[in-house]
């Protein structure tokens, strides 16, 4: 990816919101930790184009 976007992790089942990560792998790790520890559905969000958008695939693959 050419730009380094900020990411955050949000739980879809509780009020958990992570800190902002500047690395995709850190966001993936945080998602996995929360979802495995609490068995919750967790989503990853990226700040791009002046808004937070949900990311369904990471590591350079972007689905629209």
Contact map, one row per residue, 1 for C-alpha under 8 A:
1111000000000000000000000000000000000000000000000000000000110000
1111000000000000000000000000000000000000000000000000000000000000
1111100000000000000000000000000000000000000000000000000000000000
1111110000000000000001100000000000000000000000000000000000000000
0011111000000000000001100000000000000000000001110000000000000000
0001111100000000000111100000000000000000000001110000000000000000
0000111110000000000111110010000000000000000111100000000000000000
0000011111000000111110000010000000000000000111000000000000000000
0000001111100000111000000010011000000000011110000000000000000000
0000000111110011110000000000000000000000011110000000000000000000
0000000011111111100000000000000001000001111000000000000000000000
0000000001111110000000000000000000000001111000000000000000000000
0000000000111110000000000000000000000001110000000000000000000000
0000000000111111000000000000000000000000000000000000000000000000
0000000001111111100000000000000000000000000000000000000000000000
0000000001100111110000000000000000000000000000000000000000000000
0000000111100011111000000000000000000000000000000000000000000000
0000000111000001111100000000010000000000000000000000000000000000
0000000110000000111110000000000000000000000000000000000000000000
0000011100000000011111000000000000000000000000000000000000000000
0000011100000000001111110110000000000000000000000000000000000000
0001111000000000000111110100000000000000000000000000000000000000
0001111000000000000011111110000000000000000000000000000000000000
0000001000000000000011111111000000000000000000000000000001100000
0000000000000000000000111111100000000000000000000000000000100000
0000000000000000000011111111110000000000000000000000000000000000
0000001110000000000010111111111000000000000100000000000000000000
0000000000000000000000011111111100000000000100000000000000000000
0000000000000000000000001111111110000000000000000000000000000000
0000000010000000010000000111111111000000000000000000000000000000
0000000010000000000000000011111111100000011100000000000000000000
0000000000000000000000000001111111110000000000000000000000000000
0000000000000000000000000000111111111000000000000000000000000000
0000000000100000000000000000011111111111010000000000000000000000
0000000000000000000000000000001111111111110000000000000000000000
0000000000000000000000000000000111111111000000000000000000000000
0000000000000000000000000000000011111110000000000000000000000000
0000000000000000000000000000000001111111000000000000000000000000
0000000000000000000000000000000001111111100000000000000000000000
0000000000111000000000000000000001110111110000000000000000000000
0000000000111000000000000000000000100011111000000000000000000000
0000000011111000000000000000001001100001111100000000000000000000
0000000011110000000000000000001000000000111110000000011100000000
0000001111000000000000000011001000000000011111000000011100000000
0000001111000000000000000000000000000000001111100001111000000000
0000111100000000000000000000000000000000000111110001111000000000
0000111000000000000000000000000000000000000011111111100000000000
0000110000000000000000000000000000000000000001111111100000000000
0000000000000000000000000000000000000000000000111110000000000000
0000000000000000000000000000000000000000000000111111000000000000
0000000000000000000000000000000000000000000000111111100000000000
0000000000000000000000000000000000000000000011110111110000000000
0000000000000000000000000000000000000000000011110011111000000000
0000000000000000000000000000000000000000001111000001111100000000
0000000000000000000000000000000000000000001111000000111111000110
0000000000000000000000000000000000000000001100000000011111000110
0000000000000000000000000000000000000000000000000000001111101110
0000000000000000000000010000000000000000000000000000001111111100
1000000000000000000000011000000000000000000000000000000011111000
1000000000000000000000000000000000000000000000000000000001111100
0000000000000000000000000000000000000000000000000000000011111110
0000000000000000000000000000000000000000000000000000001111011111
0000000000000000000000000000000000000000000000000000001110001111
0000000000000000000000000000000000000000000000000000000000000111
